[in-house]
Amino acid sequence: MSYAVLSNVVNRLAYRTFTTSTQPSTTQITSWIAEAEALLDGVLDSIQVTTPVTDSGGVAQLRAWTCDYAEAMVRMSLASAGGDRTVRLWDLEG
């Protein structure tokens, strides 16, 4: 079960269009979503929480964290390529 899908992330970046040939590509964004989900499930597994989480409240929280991670990766990718001058790396730090 996925906590988030591509559209959850790209909708947060409505001023951008992403395709399989953009930098970052939709393939890369999907990979970051999977990476975030694996990190979250790994942490949950380590404290003996059954994964994937299926409770609607839990899924909503994990979707938000997954999207936060993937969006940050997109923004860092855009900033490093000079394509998102409104984002500074230190703005993405917790």
C-alpha positions as CSV (number, residue, x, y, z in Angstrom):
1,M,0.0,0.0,0.0
2,S,1.3,3.4,-0.9
3,Y,0.8,6.3,1.5
4,A,1.1,8.9,-1.4
5,V,1.1,9.0,-5.1
6,L,2.7,11.3,-7.7
7,S,-0.2,13.7,-7.9
8,N,-0.1,14.3,-4.1
9,V,3.4,15.7,-4.5
10,V,3.0,17.6,-7.9
11,N,-0.2,19.3,-6.7
12,R,2.0,21.0,-4.0
13,L,4.1,22.5,-6.8
14,A,1.3,23.7,-9.1
15,Y,3.6,26.3,-10.7
16,R,5.6,23.5,-12.2
17,T,5.0,20.8,-14.8
18,F,6.7,17.5,-14.5
19,T,7.0,14.8,-17.1
20,T,9.3,11.8,-17.7
21,S,11.8,14.2,-19.4
22,T,11.9,17.1,-16.9
23,Q,14.5,17.5,-14.2
24,P,13.4,16.1,-11.9
25,S,11.3,13.7,-13.8
26,T,8.0,12.1,-12.7
27,T,10.0,8.8,-12.4
28,Q,12.4,10.4,-10.0
29,I,9.6,11.9,-7.9
30,T,7.9,8.6,-7.7
31,S,11.2,7.1,-6.6
32,W,11.4,9.7,-3.8
33,I,7.9,8.8,-2.7
34,A,8.9,5.1,-2.5
35,E,12.1,6.1,-0.6
36,A,10.1,8.1,2.0
37,E,7.6,5.3,2.4
38,A,10.5,2.8,3.0
39,L,12.1,5.0,5.5
40,L,8.8,5.5,7.4
41,D,7.9,1.8,7.3
42,G,11.5,0.9,8.5
43,V,11.1,3.1,11.5
44,L,7.7,1.8,12.3
45,D,8.9,-1.8,11.9
46,S,11.7,-1.2,14.3
47,I,9.2,-0.3,17.0
48,Q,7.0,-3.2,16.1
49,V,4.2,-1.3,14.4
50,T,2.5,-3.3,11.7
51,T,3.2,-2.0,8.3
52,P,1.9,-0.9,5.9
53,V,-0.3,1.2,8.1
54,T,-3.9,0.9,7.0
55,D,-5.8,3.0,9.6
56,S,-7.2,6.1,7.7
57,G,-5.8,8.5,10.3
58,G,-2.4,6.9,10.2
59,V,-2.3,6.8,6.5
60,A,-3.2,10.6,6.3
61,Q,-0.3,11.4,8.6
62,L,2.1,9.2,6.7
63,R,0.9,10.7,3.4
64,A,1.8,14.2,4.7
65,W,5.3,13.1,5.8
66,T,5.9,11.2,2.6
67,C,4.8,14.2,0.5
68,D,6.9,16.5,2.7
69,Y,10.0,14.4,2.0
70,A,9.3,14.0,-1.7
71,E,8.5,17.7,-2.1
72,A,11.7,18.7,-0.4
73,M,13.7,16.5,-2.7
74,V,12.0,18.1,-5.7
75,R,12.7,21.6,-4.4
76,M,16.4,20.7,-3.7
77,S,16.7,19.2,-7.2
78,L,15.2,22.4,-8.7
79,A,17.4,24.7,-6.6
80,S,20.6,22.8,-7.5
81,A,19.7,23.1,-11.2
82,G,19.0,26.8,-10.8
83,G,15.3,26.3,-11.5
84,D,13.8,27.3,-8.3
85,R,15.3,30.5,-7.0
86,T,12.6,31.0,-4.4
87,V,13.9,28.0,-2.4
88,R,17.1,28.1,-0.3
89,L,18.4,24.8,1.1
90,W,18.3,26.3,4.7
91,D,14.6,27.0,4.3
92,L,14.0,23.3,4.0
93,E,15.7,22.4,7.3
94,G,13.5,21.5,10.2
